[in-house]
Amino acid sequence: MQSNTITLAFAAFLLSSLLVRLWLATRQVRHVARNRDAVPAAFAQVVTLEAHQRAAAYTVDKLRFGLLLLAFETAMLLAWTLLGGLNALNAAVQSFVYAHVQGSWAGMAYQLALIASFAAIGGLLDLPFAAWNTFRIEQRHGFNRITPGLWLADLAKSTLIGTLLGLPVIAVVLWLMGAAGSWWWLWAWGVWMGFMLFVQFIFPAFIAPLFNKFEPLQDAGLRVRVEALMQRCGFTASGLFVMDGSRRSAHANAYFTGFGATKRVVFFDTLLSKLSPGEVEAVLAHELGHFRMRHIVKRLATMFALSLGALALLGWLSQQPAFYSGLGVQPDMSVPSDALALLLFLLALPVFGFFVSPVFAAVSRKHEYEADAYACSQASGSDLAAALLKLYEDNASTLTPDPLYVRFYYSHPPASERLAAMKALA
């Protein structure tokens, strides 16, 4: 493998993905703007022109912000790789750590410090964009309800939790990369999958309550309906909870999380304030449809398989000098370079994986249709249609997306296609 080949392939995929992203975004902006002055005929009786135009404005604003973010992220990716940013950071961290840490722990300390430094720099650079999205775009369109103090508190909590949970796992993976031989990636995959399942298990009871309040569902009538639905669907949960989503956002949702003894159903308070009991039941029936159709298991299996393939690929690439030099890094091979290989891989992989993303989007849309069909068999299809329309309107989701943009990006079918499929079922 030649370093020039890696460089050219990376540059070619990066440029082509950037051009495709720009083309699709501009198509979406033009299509939404062109149709903003008339509500589609299928929705003319239920959606006002004001709501339709509000959704168009929100969609266009998000897309334009996305283009700015795309330009920044592309520039940063080039800076980290071909322009030598990661190489410079690696040299600085290596020099500092080895000057202050002696003995057998120096190699691990250097590698963890490199990953922590990279994550900290990236997080700080992303902060202005995250703040602008929350306090400018979401605020402008009436969705933001979080205060700057709460936003910063959430940031501090998530950083602390990520550090406490992530660093030990990364340390184990790095140790395996250096000590477990050529099959280290298989052992690392087992550790990573175990960690992911562990997080899923502890998230509902220990992590989520650090950010939101969860109170038992108090509406007795709704509780009876929901419990009857769950019994029909063969779904058991440790409880039904209402989350104070309105403390941060006006967006509404419902979901179930965890597994085993920690599995629970969660409703946003914003959802309960906007939907009737029958509509809430229908929305939950859709979510339970994902459970009954085994979509969660299928997605986990896909994630496990892709993770295994990615780690096997990293196991091979980390032994190729051209992998480093082709992406702008000249490692000191006298010290451990596993963290460097891991960071380079995480930077480069999305560039090469971009063009397969429509496949996953298509599978996700298929799952949504199946969950809708299941919901219509267990609850009222008219209630589900009414609930979806309310959610599309309240979340300012455009009713007129560009068809090609939908095929490439949308994980959920657009409203027109989704409601037409439900009508055909009825």
N, C-alpha and C positions, 0 to 999 in steps of 0.2 A: 504494500500500500504506500503510495506517494503522498507527501504532505500537500503538494499542489492539487492533487485530485480532491482531497478533503476540502481544501480552501475553495476551489471552484464549485464543488457540489453544494457546499454550505451557502456560498454567495448566490448561486443560481436559485436555490430553493427559497432563500430569504427574499430575493428580489421578486421572484414570481409570486410568492405568497403575498407580499406587500401589494403588488399590483392588483391581484385578484381581490384582496380585502378592500382596497380603495375603489375598485370598479363596482363591487357589490354594494358598498356603503352609499356611493353616489347614486346608484340605481334605486336603492331604497329611499333615499332622501327625495329624489325626483318623483318617484311613484306616489309616496305619501303626500307630498306637497301638491301634486297634480290632482289628487282626489279629495283634498281637504274641504272643498266647498259644497260637497253633496254627500249625504249619508247613503251608503249602498242600499239598493232597493229592499234587500232581504231584512234590513234593520230599520227601515224608515219609520215604522210604527212604534218602535221601542227605544230608539237612541236619538237624542236631540242633536241638532246641528252643532250646538254649543259644545256638547260632550265630545262629538266627533272631531271638532277642530281643536279642542283641548288635547285629545289624544295625539293628533297630528303634530301639534307644537311640541309636546313632550317627546315624541319619537324622534323628531328632527333634532331637537336639542341634545338628546342622548347620543344620537349618531354623530353629530358634529364634535361633541366632546370625545367620543370614541376615536374619531380620526386624529384628534390632537394627541390622545393617549397612545394611539398606534404609532405615530411619528416619534414620540418620546421613547417608547419601548424599543422600537427598531434602532434608534440611535444608541440607546444604552446597550443593546445586544451587540452591536458592532463595536462599541467602546470596550465592553468586557472581553470580547473575543479577538477579532482580527486587528483591532487597534491597540491591543496589549494591556488593557485595564486589569484583567484577572492576573496576568503575568506580573504586573507591577505590584498588585496587592499581595500576591503569593510571596514575592521576594521580600517585601517589607515585613509581613507577618513572620515569615521564616527567620529572618535576621533577628527580629525582636525576641521571639520565643526562645530560640536557641542561645541567645545572649543572656537570658534570665532563668531558663529552666535547664537543669542538668539531669543526667541519668536516663533510665529506660522510659520515663514518662514524657520525655521531651517530644518524641515523635507524635504521640497522641495529643499532647497539649497543642502542638503546632497545627495539627489537622483540624482539631475542634475550633481553635482560634480563627483559622482561615474561614471555616464555614460560618462561624458566628459573625465575623467581620463582614463577610459578603452579605449575609442576611440583614445585618444592621444597616449597611449602606443602602441596600436595595429598599428596605423598609422606609428609611428616611427620605429617599428620593421619591417614593410613591405617596408619601403623606400629603403633599399639596394637592395632588390629583384626587385623593380620597376625600379630603376636606372640601374641595371645590364641588365634587359630585354631590356630597351631602348637603352642604350649606349654601350652595348656589343653585344647582339644577333641581335637586329634590325640593329645596325650599321654595324656589320660584314657582313650581307646579303644585305646591300645596301638600306634598307628601312628608316632608321632614318634620319630625317633632322632637328630635333629640337635641339636647343642649350641648354647647361646647364642652362643659365639664363632664357630662356623662359620656360624650364621645371619647374624650381623653381617658376617662376611667376604663371604658371598654378596651381601648387600645392597650393600656397598661396591663389589664387582666389577661388579654389574649396573648400578649408578648410573654408574660410570666408563665402562663400555662404552656405555651408552645415551647418555651425554654426548658421547663421542668419535665415535660413529657418527651420532647424531641431530642434533646442532647444525649440522654442516656441511650436511646435507640440508635442514634447516629454513631455514638461511640462503639456500640456493639457491632454495627455493620462495618465500621472502619477496622475494628479489630479482626473481624472475620476476613475482610479483604486481604489483610496482611498475614493472617495466621492459618487460614483454613485451606490453603492450596488452590489449585485451579478450579475446584468446585465450590469456592467460597460463595458464589452467587446463589446457589441452591439453598445453602444454610441461611444466607441473608434474606432470601425470599421468605423462608419460614418465619424468621424473626419479624419481618415487616408485616406479613399477613397476621401473625399473632397480635402484633401491636394494633393494627387496624381494628381487629375484632374486639380487643380490649377497650379501645376508645369508644366503639359503638356501645359496648356494655355499660361503661361508666358515664357516658355523656348525659343521658336523661336525668340521672339522680345526683350527679356530682358536678358536672361542668355547666350545663345549661342554667341551673339555678343561680350560678354566680353572675349571670347577665340579666335574667328575667325572673319575675315572680310567677309561680305556677300554683293556682288555686283549684281545688276540686270543682267540677261543674255543678253549679247550684240550681240550675233550671231543672226542676223535677220532671216536667213533661218532656223536655228535650232529652234528658238522661234516659227515660224509659224508651224513647224512640231509638236512641243510639244503641242502647244495650240490646234491644230486640234485633236491630240490624246486625250488630256484631255476632249475635247468636246465630242468625240465619247464615252469616258468612263464615262461621266457624273460626272466628277471630277472638282471642282472649287478650286482655291487657291488664296491667297492674292498676290502671286508673284512667279516668277522664279528666283532663285538666284544661283550664283556661289560662292563656299566657298574656301578659300585659304588653302585647305588641304595639299598642297605641302610644306607649311611652317613647318609642323611637320612630315610628313610621305610621302613615295612614294606610299602607298596603295591608291586604288581608290574606290569610292563608289558613290551612289546616294540615296536619301531618301526623303520622305515627312514627315513633323512633324507638331505638333500642331493640333488644331481643331477649327471649327468655323471661326471667323474673322482672327485668327492667322495662319491658315493652309498655308503652303508654300512648294514648291518643291525646293530641294537643290541638286546641282551637285558639286562634288569635282572638282577642276580645274585639278587634275590629271586624272580624268575620261575623261574629255573633250579633254585632250591632247592625249589620247590613242585610243579613239574610233571614228569611223565615225559618221556623223549625224544619219544615219539609225540605227547604233548600239546603240547610245545613246537613240534614240526613243524606241528601243526594250527593253532596260534595264528599262527605265521608265515605259513602258507598263507592265513589270513584277511587279514593285512596285505598280502600280495602280491595278494590279490583286489582290493583297492582300486587297486593299480597296474594290473592287467590289465583291470579294468573302466573304467579311465581316470577314476576318481573324483578323483584328485589334479589332473589337468588340468582337469576340469570345475569343481572348486572354485577353482582359480586363475583360470580364465576368468570365473567369476562374480565373484570378488573384483576382478578388473581392470575388469569392466563397472560394478560398483557404485561403485568408486573414481572412475571417469571421470564417472559421473552425479553423484556427490556433489561433486566439484570443479567441475563445470559449474554446479551449483546454488549453490555458494559464490561462484563468479565473478559470478553475478547478485545474490545477496543482499548481497555486500560493497559494492555500489553503491547500496543502498537505505538511506537514513537511518533509516527505520522499523525496520529489522532491529536496529540498535544500540539505539535508544531503547526499542523494544518489549521488549527483554531487559535493561533496566536500565542501559544504558551511554550516556554522552554523550561521544563522542570529540572530541578537538581535531583538526579537519579540516585544520589548518595543518601537521600532522606526519603521517608515515605511520601508517596504522591497520590495515595488513594483518594483523599479528599479533593484534590485537584481534578482527578478523573471524574469524580462524582459531580462536581460543579459544572465542568465542561459538558458532561452528558446531559444534565438538566437544562443547560442553556440551549444546546443544539437540538435536542429531541423534538420540541414543539415545532421547530422550523420544518423538519422532515415529516412530521406527522400531520401537518395542517391539512393536506389534501385528502386525508382519509376521514376527516371530521364529518363530512356530509353523510357518510355511512352510519355513524353513530347517531347523528341527528335523525336519520330516517328510521332507524330501529326505535328510537325514543318516541317518535310520532306514532309509530305502529302500536307501541305499548299504550299510548294515550287513547287511541281509538278502542283498543281492547278493554281498557279500564272503563271507558265511557259505556261500552256495550254491557259490561258486567253491571255497572251502576244502574243502568236502565232496567236490568232484570231484577234488581233487588230493591229499587226505590223508584220514585216517580221520574220518568224521563223529562216531563215538562218542568218539574222542579229543578232538575239538573240543568236544563237549557236556560231557565230563568236565572239560576245562580251564576252560571258561566257568563251570561250577558252582564249581570251586575258587576261581576269581578273584572271583566274586560273593561267596563266603563269606569269603575272606581279606580282601577290601576292604570287607566289611560293607555290601554293597549290598542294600537291602531287596528282598525277593521279593514284596512286596505294596504297590506304589505306587498312588496314586490314578490312575485311568485318564485323567482330564482333565488332571491335572498332567503325566502322561507325554506327552500329545498336545501340550502347550504347550511343555514344556521339554526333554524327553529327546532327546539326540542319538543314543542307542543304544536299541534296543527293550528292554523289560523282560525278565527271564529267562524268564518263562512263555511269552511270545509268541515269543521268539527260539528257544527249544528246541523249541516246537511246530512252528515252521516247518522246523527241521532234521529233525524226526521225519517230517514230511510228505514231505520230499525223500527220506529213506531208504526 
